[in-house]
Amino acid sequence: MAMIEAKRRGAMWLESGGVRPTKQRVCLAALLVGDGHHRHVTAESLFDAVRASGEKVSLATVYNTLRAFSDAGILREITVNGTKSYFDTDTSNHAHFYWEDSGELADAGHDSPDHEVRVSNLPAPPDGAEITKVDVVIRLRRT
């Protein structure tokens, strides 16, 4: 019963972004949002979750699907170190903590009422451009 509900939620999430609900997309969406909680994933971690669930989806399909979800605006991509991409199911504006030792990405103070980060003194964009978002990643090291 839980998997049926997870797939229903996943299909609704896809619909909210105008994404066609193929079998593989619904499977991935169910793993991402099926329990109603937000999460941060990499393509590799989602691929591992797919394999653990017993479903058959290639790593290339996971990459392509995450990109499609991001392009549709239902996932937010956060790039760390210029090479590693994390995908966040919470697309609202919020900052992230990045744990350098474990490579874990987590919301920064998202549960507190004063979690909003204010960025000031941004440079003016070039003519003919506008700032669409500012990603804030706060790097942490355990002491």
Steps between C-alpha positions, in 0.01 A plus 500: 500500500784742582655456153165571332469823699863593423440450127178704518689786668780467248258516206332810646842662547585431136167644392572819697805554280337397174723191479363199313461214754684207341546186708865582574426864587221398739737251663766768554243758610360255756848459649553877503169626639283196568528527877419872501844601632758714325841352424833568335627237259776446251442295188707224657309496829166491316629221276596302813150556642345378175709183507411443867131529412535224241415723205706500181616847390841576351732762649480695171120508532531627858732782384274593210187487714649717775595752232145492357349548848737790562420658163128470583558687827395221736858434617768749589857421396778606736853467367787461745866533403394576145461130423271320746127556459242446771129518432262643759127428497445828688515764228443795735779751554714373787865450586684171544770357721758286322698265723843479338598178678196293406377679188155535657276794404237620748264793534653784701271595787195432287293406807556825686279805438803718422658264246481750215842601374530855373762568238590865461722699268452269204666636188268631233444247224627584152268684262228273369522258794323452831594310815270199531633349822796494733615167641658510846704199608666526841791258527554328833786302650473304824732622773 
